[in-house]
């Protein structure tokens, strides 16, 4: 079934790969059945079916031509078989509600991945937009 995450550091790449192919079957296969996902505007999906349905709808509309590029900036083992992954991303090609270009966006995706017999699956995802002009605490 779908994509396989062979190690935590591959989670961000697998997420972006399924996103860029707009393959929501593969995308959904990256998540545990009872996964949680909070998106950049605070919508909270509480299982794989909700995550898939929400992303399928947006990939048929505003994200239809989008491309997600990024880099894994952090992998932390939280306990044996559980890790956090921070994926810093740039999204291009998205559409605004009126069909015009939404312009590029940047953000940070936090994935909590859990080891299963078949590989690693995403248990929790939290996505955050990086607000243009925001000053990071370390920059003050």
SEKELO-548205 format. One line per 8 residues: number of its first residue (from 1); their letters; for each residue x, y, z of C-alpha. Coordinates in pm, whole numbers, plus 50000, padded with zeros to 5 digits. Each point is the difference from the previous one (the first is absolute). Example, Ala and Ser with C-alpha at 12.3 -4.5 7.8 and 13.67 -1.06 7.14 Angstrom:
2
1	AS	51230:49550:50780; 50137:50344:49934
END
This chain:
140
1	XXXXXXXX	50000:50000:50000; 50146:50334:49892; 50332:50147:50095; 50232:49865:50269; 50202:50217:50236; 50309:49793:50079; 50148:50240:50257; 49872:50314:50174
9	XXXXXXXX	50214:50237:49790; 49811:49880:49689; 49659:50114:50129; 50020:50356:49862; 50122:49880:49659; 49721:49741:49979; 49740:50263:50100; 50126:50239:49729
17	XXXXXXXX	50026:49723:49740; 49636:49896:50039; 49895:50368:50015; 50186:50088:49679; 49845:49706:49814; 49661:50099:50146; 49953:49633:50086; 49777:50010:50304
25	XXXXXXXX	49988:49620:50029; 50379:49996:50047; 49977:50311:50218; 49746:49837:50233; 50208:49681:50018; 50272:50196:50183; 49772:50047:50304; 49892:49771:50283
33	XXXXXXXX	49630:49918:49991; 49943:50214:50313; 50243:50279:49906; 49936:50366:50086; 50082:50288:49766; 49965:50373:50074; 50048:50213:49690; 50132:50356:49967
41	XXXXXXXX	49660:50160:50069; 49914:49780:50297; 49777:49740:49836; 50039:49679:50200; 49947:49661:49838; 49991:49704:50237; 50050:49692:49782; 50145:49886:49667
49	XXXXXXXX	49663:50024:49823; 49948:50364:50102; 50360:50086:49904; 49959:49835:49660; 49660:50159:49927; 50117:50350:50089; 50317:49974:49793; 49819:49835:49707
57	XXXXXXXX	49757:50295:49988; 50274:50263:50004; 50213:49813:49744; 49704:50009:49763; 49982:50379:50043; 50247:50244:50158; 50297:49759:50015; 49937:49832:49662
65	XXXXXXXX	50317:50147:49843; 50200:50050:50319; 50350:49872:50070; 50146:49950:50346; 50378:50014:50043; 50189:49988:50323; 50264:49861:50227; 49997:49798:50319
73	XXXXXXXX	50156:50233:50256; 49963:49787:50312; 49947:49637:50097; 49972:49922:50371; 49947:49655:50146; 49732:50045:50268; 50005:49638:50115; 50080:49671:49829
81	XXXXXXXX	49781:49983:49689; 49874:50360:50026; 50164:50308:49850; 49925:50361:49913; 50088:50140:49660; 50002:50371:49907; 49966:50059:49626; 50054:50360:49884
89	XXXXXXXX	49807:50051:49679; 49922:50239:49716; 49672:49965:49811; 49959:50140:49648; 49725:49973:49741; 49703:50026:50238; 49691:50195:49896; 49807:50268:50187
97	XXXXXXXX	49620:49964:50031; 49951:50214:49687; 50230:49770:49798; 50295:50238:49991; 50344:49900:50126; 50024:49988:50378; 50375:50065:49980; 50266:49803:50183
105	XXXXXXXX	49960:49899:50364; 50248:49871:50253; 49942:49796:50310; 50109:49733:50242; 49834:49659:50019; 50045:49802:50322; 49946:49627:49957; 49996:49753:50287
113	XXXXXXXX	50072:49662:49847; 49954:49657:50153; 50174:49680:49895; 49770:49724:49878; 50080:49655:49855; 49963:50140:49648; 50213:50310:50063; 49940:50337:50164
121	XXXXXXXX	49661:50174:49993; 49899:50353:50088; 49807:50004:50328; 49977:50381:50044; 50051:50287:49756; 50000:50372:50083; 50052:50245:49715; 50090:50365:50054
129	XXXXXXXX	50035:50285:49752; 50306:50219:50040; 49857:50350:50002; 50195:50236:49772; 50177:50265:50204; 49972:49809:50327; 50310:50029:50213; 50122:49678:50153
137	XXXX	50086:50025:50373; 50367:49930:49924; 50003:50296:49758; 49897:50262:50256
END
